[in-house]
């Protein structure tokens, strides 16, 4: 038992003072995988429905064009669509050519406000 403990401490000290980029990448990958599994297991599944975005943005959608409304309705079909849109346009600040700038800003702020991403 003492030998195993000494081996673990020696490995930890060695890795602390002589880190390896490949080992650090592997460690971060494993840590991320474990976090994702833990979040999946412990998730309460209590979320706002993606269609809530349509009801919240009803005033903005009245002013929007037919193509913009259709695009937003397509986005609200699933949480994955909203998450992909948020990661691609809202978090990066990139402009979506299918929406006007004001509508995109309102859409991003509503997604953040209701934590739909």
C-alpha positions in Angstrom: 0.0 0.0 0.0 2.8 2.4 0.9 4.6 1.6 -2.4 1.4 2.5 -4.4 1.1 5.7 -2.6 4.7 6.6 -3.1 4.4 5.8 -6.8 1.3 8.1 -7.1 3.0 10.9 -5.3 6.2 10.5 -7.5 4.1 10.5 -10.7 2.2 13.6 -9.6 5.5 15.5 -8.7 7.1 14.4 -12.0 4.1 15.6 -14.0 3.9 18.8 -12.1 7.5 19.8 -12.8 7.8 18.2 -16.3 4.4 18.6 -18.0 3.8 17.1 -21.4 1.7 18.9 -23.9 0.2 15.6 -25.2 -0.6 14.5 -21.6 -2.2 17.8 -20.8 -4.3 17.6 -23.9 -5.4 14.1 -23.1 -6.1 15.1 -19.5 -8.3 18.1 -20.6 -10.1 15.8 -23.1 -10.9 13.3 -20.3 -11.9 16.0 -17.9 -14.3 17.5 -20.4 -15.8 14.0 -21.2 -16.3 13.3 -17.5 -17.9 16.7 -17.0 -20.3 16.1 -19.9 -21.3 12.7 -18.6 -21.8 14.0 -15.1 -24.0 16.9 -16.5 -26.0 14.4 -18.5 -26.6 12.2 -15.5 -27.4 15.0 -13.1 -29.5 17.1 -15.5 -33.0 18.0 -14.2 -34.3 18.5 -17.8 -36.2 21.6 -16.6 -35.7 24.0 -19.5 -37.6 26.7 -21.3 -39.1 25.4 -24.5 -37.5 26.7 -27.7 -40.9 27.8 -28.9 -40.9 30.4 -26.0 -38.6 32.4 -28.2 -41.4 32.9 -30.8 -43.8 34.2 -28.2 -41.3 36.5 -26.6 -40.3 37.9 -30.0 -43.8 38.3 -31.3 -43.6 42.1 -31.5 -40.3 42.0 -33.4 -41.6 39.3 -35.7 -44.5 41.4 -36.8 -42.1 43.9 -38.2 -39.8 41.3 -39.8 -40.0 40.0 -43.3 -41.6 36.7 -44.3 -38.1 35.1 -44.8 -36.9 36.3 -41.4 -39.9 34.9 -39.7 -39.5 31.6 -41.5 -35.8 31.4 -40.5 -36.6 32.1 -36.8 -39.4 29.5 -36.8 -36.9 27.0 -38.3 -34.4 27.9 -35.5 -37.0 27.3 -32.8 -37.8 23.8 -33.9 -35.1 22.4 -31.6 -32.7 23.4 -28.9 -29.8 22.2 -31.0 -30.7 24.7 -33.7 -30.7 27.5 -31.2 -27.4 26.3 -29.6 -25.7 26.1 -33.0 -27.0 29.6 -34.0 -25.9 31.1 -30.7 -22.4 29.6 -30.9 -22.0 30.7 -34.6 -23.5 34.2 -34.5 -24.2 35.5 -31.0 -21.1 34.5 -29.1 -18.8 35.5 -32.0 -20.6 38.7 -33.0 -20.7 37.6 -36.6 -23.5 39.0 -38.7 -26.1 36.6 -40.1 -27.1 37.7 -43.6 -30.6 36.2 -43.2 -31.6 38.6 -40.4 -31.4 42.3 -40.0 -28.9 43.6 -37.5 -31.5 44.8 -35.0 -33.5 41.5 -35.2 -30.3 39.5 -34.7 -29.4 41.6 -31.6 -32.8 41.1 -30.2 -32.7 37.3 -30.9 -29.3 36.9 -29.3 -30.4 38.9 -26.2 -33.6 36.8 -25.9 -31.6 33.6 -26.2 -29.3 34.7 -23.5 -32.0 36.0 -21.3 -34.0 32.7 -21.3 -30.8 30.6 -21.4 -32.0 28.7 -24.5 -28.4 27.9 -25.7 
